[in-house]
Structures are given as structure tokens and as C-alpha cells.
Amino acid sequence: MPPAPKHKTELERLLNANQFDRARLLAADVLRKNPRDGEAWLGLARSAVGLNRLRVAEEALSRAEGVLRNDHRWIYTFAIVDHYVGRSGRAVDRLRTLIDRKAPNALDARIFLADVLHRMGRRDDVRTLVDAGGEWTQEFRGRILSARCMAERDPEQGAVELERLFRGPGDVGQRRNAGFEAVAIHDKSGNYRKAWELATAIHTETSAKYDTLGLIDGLDEQRELLARGKPWFEPRAPQTDGVGFIVGMPRSGTTLVEQMLDRHSQVAGIGEYEGIAVVGETLKHHGAWCRGLGTLDADTRPPASRTATSRAHARRRLRASAGSSTSRCTRGGGCPRWRPSCRAHAASTWRATRATPRSACSSPTSTTATIRGRGRPRRSRR
């Protein structure tokens, strides 16, 4: 058998080391020289999955289909993409194909199949897989799935098994997942003290230490850039006027600042705003957060910008439709004061944004927004 090409060996090494960005660059370099290299397309797809750039991964897999259609790695990677873009039924079919063929990655395929079925709510199928046993149930991920099935029949015993997996040897991330599943079972069962103690132990043993000095260094770098008084980058999206965001840690005063600005006749505060979270998810989906913003293509940037601003303007229109009455609602700071009445508050519940938390403590960061009524936009930050 001839030796594998050097780039194939290096791609595999980088992917196994989770160095997805370097693997992506190597695959792209190979494809510039040979656009028909199936291994490079597969490497690009696998690195894109690692970077959560599912659209890129799907395109790369499609390009490799003619060469690697029956390759077990191609089938498995496409199953991952299918599942995460909402085609879980197709993912199940691909994984069952690998299992039936007894492919080299059949064990991984069986574990992933059980997880996909669990997330699809097909618990009977998961129990059937677990009850059938096999080598995969002895692997750490398989043991977590077995404990899940046990918890459905006997929550207390399932929580004990999941906690045992957390406290034993194994990958830190997988141990952490097992531990927090046990925490959720305790919490649901009303064992709040046990849930609290276990969650505290998980954070103590598995969380990375908070790098205060590293955070300060990053802030100092940002201060130096801001001190220049002019942009240090080339804008890649159209300028948006009339919208400003107030962003800060929970309970840091963002709501107070927003309410103070809202008293100005030309500023409309719109309360807690989920548009930033939506944009954040878009950036993560394309693998661009947080250091890859410059890699966003022209087809991605404007829609992401429009998503943020369109929802903000929708809230502004909602305010305008509330009428001229500005009687204060007695439900507290979570209710914008311009609502016509508490009854209107209870009836409308901001139908367009009912999923948005009103309390800043319900999310890692608190984001409010203001919209300038006319004239030059006022940008507010915290």
C-alpha cells in the first residue's frame, strides 16, 4: 500500500489535536493547488464542524461526495452536520448505515446515534439500544447514555450513577456533563441542597481558574486602541444609525442607565433586548466569534446586522402603538414605565419578544438598547 500523502497525515494530526483553524488553512491551501482532492475537502469539512461553521462543512462534504461517498469518515461527518442543521432523521439513517456495515467508526456511530435519538425524544429507541448492550456501553459516553435511561426508570439511582461518573476518571468535559445531568435530576426532584453541593463540587473541580490578569491585559489593549480616537479596523458592514446598546454585567446598572436615557424626548428605551444574543449565535454558527470576525463573507454580514436592528425598531414601533398614556406600572422595574397600565402589561406581555428575560440576572450579560427618535444618533455604552 502506498504511503498516505503528507497533507493527509498532517490534517489528521491537526484534527485529532482539535487545532481546527490550522487544519482549515492547510486544507484550503491544498485545494488551491488541487480542487479535486477529496481528502482535503473532507479535512476542510471536519475542521469547519469543529469551528461550528456548518454551512461551510456541508458545502465541502458535497464537493467530496463524488470521491468519498462511501468513506466511513465522510458518512459520519455528514451525519453530524445533518443533526445540527435539523435533519436528524437523515443523520439517523447515515449512522445506522455505518453500524450495519461494521465500519471502523461503528462504535462512535452507535454512541452518536443514541445521543441523536435521545435529543429527538425517541426514548424507547434509546432504551432498545442500551438494553442490547455491546462494547459501546462500556465507553464513557455510552455509560452516560445508560445512566440517562436508568434515570428515566429510577431518577435517584440514575443520579447516583451520573455522579459516580463525574467523580471517576475520564475526560473533564464528559465528567462535567455527567455531573450536571445529576444536578438537574436532584433539582427536579426537589433535592436542592444536594443539587447545590454537587454543582459547587463540579465547578470547583472542573472549571478553569479565572484569569484576572489576562482580563486586565485585554482591557488595557482595548483602552490603547480607543485612545487613538479613530477606527483601527476597516468596517465590513453598512453603518447603522439610530441604535445604541448599553452592555454590562448583571446588576451593574444597565437598566438604570437605559431608563435615565429614556427620559430624553428623542430617545426611546426598549428594555432587555435579545437581538445581541441572536447575532452572537449567528457569529458562533459561522465560527467567527470571537477572533474571526474578519473572516465573515459579504453574504453573512448584512443579514446579521439587519437581525439586530430590525428587532430593535420593532420594539420602538411597539412603544409607539402603546399610545400617549405614560402611567407608571406598579409591577416594578421590570416593566417599562410607558405601558398604558398593568392590565395592558399582563395582556400583551410583549408578544413579539415574550421569550426575552426581563431581569438582568437571567443571563450572563445584561443588554438594553436605546433608539434615537430623530437627528444624530446617540450611542450609549456601559
C-alpha positions, 0 to 999 in steps of 0.5 A: 500500500502506498504511503498516505500523502503528507497533507493527509497525515498532517490534517489528521494530526491537526484534527485529532489535536482539535487545532481546527483553524490550522487544519482549515488553512492547510486544507484550503491551501491544498485545494488551491493547488488541487480542487479535486482532492477529496481528502482535503475537502473532507479535512476542510469539512471536519475542521469547519464542524469543529469551528461550528461553521456548518454551512461551510462543512456541508458545502465541502462534504458535497464537493467530496461526495463524488470521491468519498461517498462511501468513506466511513469518515465522510458518512459520519461527518455528514451525519453530524452536520445533518443533526445540527442543521435539523435533519436528524432523521437523515443523520439517523439513517447515515449512522445506522448505515455505518453500524450495519456495515461494521465500519471502523467508526461503528462504535462512535456511530452507535454512541452518536446515534443514541445521543441523536435519538435521545435529543429527538425524544425517541426514548424507547429507541434509546432504551432498545439500544442500551438494553442490547448492550455491546462494547459501546456501553462500556465507553464513557459516553455510552455509560452516560447514555445508560445512566440517562435511561436508568434515570428515566426508570429510577431518577435517584439511582440514575443520579447516583450513577451520573455522579459516580461518573463525574467523580471517576476518571475520564475526560473533564468535559464528559465528567462535567456533563455527567455531573450536571445531568445529576444536578438537574435530576436532584433539582427536579426532584426537589433535592436542592441542597444536594443539587447545590453541593454537587454543582459547587463540587463540579465547578470547583473541580472542573472549571478553569481558574479565572484569569484576572490578569489576562482580563486586565491585559485585554482591557488595557489593549482595548483602552490603547486602541480607543485612545487613538480616537479613530477606527483601527479596523476597516468596517465590513458592514453598512453603518447603522444609525439610530441604535445604541446598546448599553452592555454590562454585567448583571446588576451593574446598572444597565437598566438604570442607565437605559431608563435615565436615557429614556427620559430624553424626548428623542430617545426611546428605551426598549428594555432587555433586548435579545437581538445581541444574543441572536447575532452572537449565535449567528457569529458562533454558527459561522465560527467567527466569534470571537477572533474571526470576525474578519473572516465573515463573507459579504453574504453573512454580514448584512443579514446579521446586522439587519437581525439586530436592528430590525428587532430593535425598531420593532420594539420602538414601533411597539412603544409607539402603538402603546399610545400617549398614556405614560402611567407608571406600572406598579409591577416594578422595574421590570416593566417599562414605565410607558405601558398604558397600565398593568392590565395592558402589561399582563395582556400583551406581555410583549408578544413579539419578544415574550421569550426575552428575560426581563431581569438582568440576572437571567443571563450572563450579560445584561443588554438594553438598547436605546433608539434615537427618535430623530437627528444624530444618533446617540450611542450609549455604552456601559 
